[in-house]
Amino acid sequence: MSKIKEEITMFQDELIELRRDFHRHPELGYQEFRTSKIVYDYLLQLGLEVKMMTKTGVVGLLRGNHDGNTVLLRADMDALSQEEKTGLTYQSKTQGIMHACGHDGHTAMLMMAAKILVRHKEEIKGNVKFVFQPNEEEAGALNMIQAGVLENPVPVAAFGLHLWTPIESGRIGLATGPIMACTEEFEITIIGKAGHTSAPHTALDPILVAATVIQSLQSIQTREVDPLLPITIMVGNVHGGSGRNIIADKVEIGGTIRFLFKNEETEKIILLEKFERVIKGICEGMGVQYYLKFIPSNPSLYNDKSMVNYVKQAAVETFGKEDNIVEYRCMAGEDFAEFTHRVPSAFYFVGTGNVEKNSQYPHHHPMFNIDEDTLKIGVEMHVRSVLNFLAI
């Protein structure tokens, strides 16, 4: 174990090049065909048992030389529908798609963690299941679970991480209990009646209704929910109309509802009922129809206290100190949450924000990038978390 840092440093150039290659060739959820083939072949060459799952998912199994428990490590592979504007030499070659959330780094780090752990196979008491998950941005974890990723062998623990620009490079964000929000996506279609803007009385203007709906939905979080409870209702897109002098026939609205409630299952039902009540009341009052669709994304992400302790131990071993571990929670959604509700788990944030390296932009921003010096930190955290859990 004492040579882990040196081993990772030895492969650092390969680690960075893997990440840059994935960055050049981003792929959307369930379209990660190139990425998954590279991962599959890489794990196969390492001598792992490898299989495909849920179209583009890859699972590699490392069986240690001694009997023991199975621990799961997970990385996400999908990119975003975003036009990259970083100007990097390894900028996305695919128009309108980029890795704006760090998943290219996650994939590269887990591949390298597998490579390092294979070198310690003779010491490992148990098994390590490497899960390369597609479609995280739209809850691909649940599909992998339904396909049997938590079976044969059954993991008794799971670890995941996220490169995180809001946290400074060299720091680890970690907390127990619920740390990331339950997320519910929504799509609303408001059906009006088209017409000429010179005669609005002959039409039913869905844009006016949409504006009222968007504003009124905010009253739920400010007037109907305990102000001490975290909740955000956000509209991310609005589409309607085809001309300046045309009253549109419909408006489409999309967004997210994020919350951290103690009684999540019960409170979620109540919250969604309030959400539709507001929309229904406005649409009926203004004489238009509506269609509402909820798209379940993920539950809240819950960190098990004992698993968090393994991560803390790994962080101290990685950095030689613990004052750089910060308590961190956020309202972002993360479908690793599905694992945490089935297996004792810990999910943490590897700080990668560095103004000098232009990696201070938020996630999902067209200028998003990471501090590549933090990649080796993620690899070491993966490796040490596993070895600590398996009690090497």
C-alpha positions, 0 to 999 in steps of 0.5 A: 500500500505504501507504493500506491502514490508512486504507482499512480504517478507512474501512470499519470500521463496515461491517465490524463491522455485517457481523459482528454481522449474521452473529452475530444469524443463526448457521447450522450446517454446510451450513445456511449458506444466508443467510450464503452468499447474503450473501457471494455477492451481496457478492462479485458486487457487487465484480466478482469471479467467484463460484461456489457449491461444496459446497452452501453454500460460496462461492468468489470469484476476483479476477484482477489486472491483471497475470499471476502466481501465485494465492493462496488466502484462506479463512474459515469460516462455520458456527456451533455448537449452543450456547445463547448467554448473552452478553446482547449487543444482537446476540445470536443470534436462533436458539435453540440456535445461536450463533457461539461460535468467531469464524466470524462475524468470519472471514467479515466480515474476508474479505469486507472484505479482498476489498473492499480488494484489489479497490481495488488490482486494477490493482497485483495481479500474479496472482489472489486466490481467496477461499474461504468454507467451510461446515462447518469444525466437521465438516471441510468443507475436504476436501469443498471440495478434493474438489469442486475448490477447489484447481483452475482456477486452482491456488493456489500458496499459502494463508493462513488466520487465527483470532480467538483469545480465549486470546491478548491483543488486539493480539498475533499467534500464529504458529509454523512446523511442526505448530501444531494437532492431528490430530483424530479424533472417536469415537462408542461405543455400549455395548449392555447389558440393561435391568432394574429397579435392585432386581434388577441381577443380571438385567440388564447395566448399560451405565452401569457399563461406560461409566464403566470405559471412560471412565476406562480410556481415559485410561491410553492417553495416560498409560501407552502414549504417550511423555509428551513427545508431545502427546495428549488423549483427551476425552469430550464427551458421555454419554447413557444411561438414562431413569429413576432406577430403570431399568437402561439398555439402552445408553449412547452416548459421544462425544468426540475424540482429538487428537495431534501425532505426527511420523509421523502416518499410521502412529502414528494407526493404532496409536493407534486400535488401542490405543483399540479394544483397551481398549474391546473388553477391558472390554466382553468382560470385562463381558459386553456388546456395543459399537459403535465409530465413528471420524469422521475430522476433520482432520490436523495443521495444518502451517505452511510456514516461507517462508509464515510469513515472509510473515505475519511481514512483514505483522504488522510492517507492521500493528503497526509492531513485532514484539515482539507476535508470540508463538510459539503452538501448541495442541491444537485441531483446524482443518480448514484443515489439509487445505489445508496438506497440499496447498499451502504455507500459513500459519495464524495467530491474531489475539488477541482476548482482552480482559477489559475488553470481556468477550472473555476466554471460551474458544471454544465457551463460551456467553459467547464474544465477540470484541473487535471492534477486532481485526477490522480487524487481521485484515483488514489481515493478510489484505491485506498477506499477499497483497500481500507474497506477490504481491510488489507 
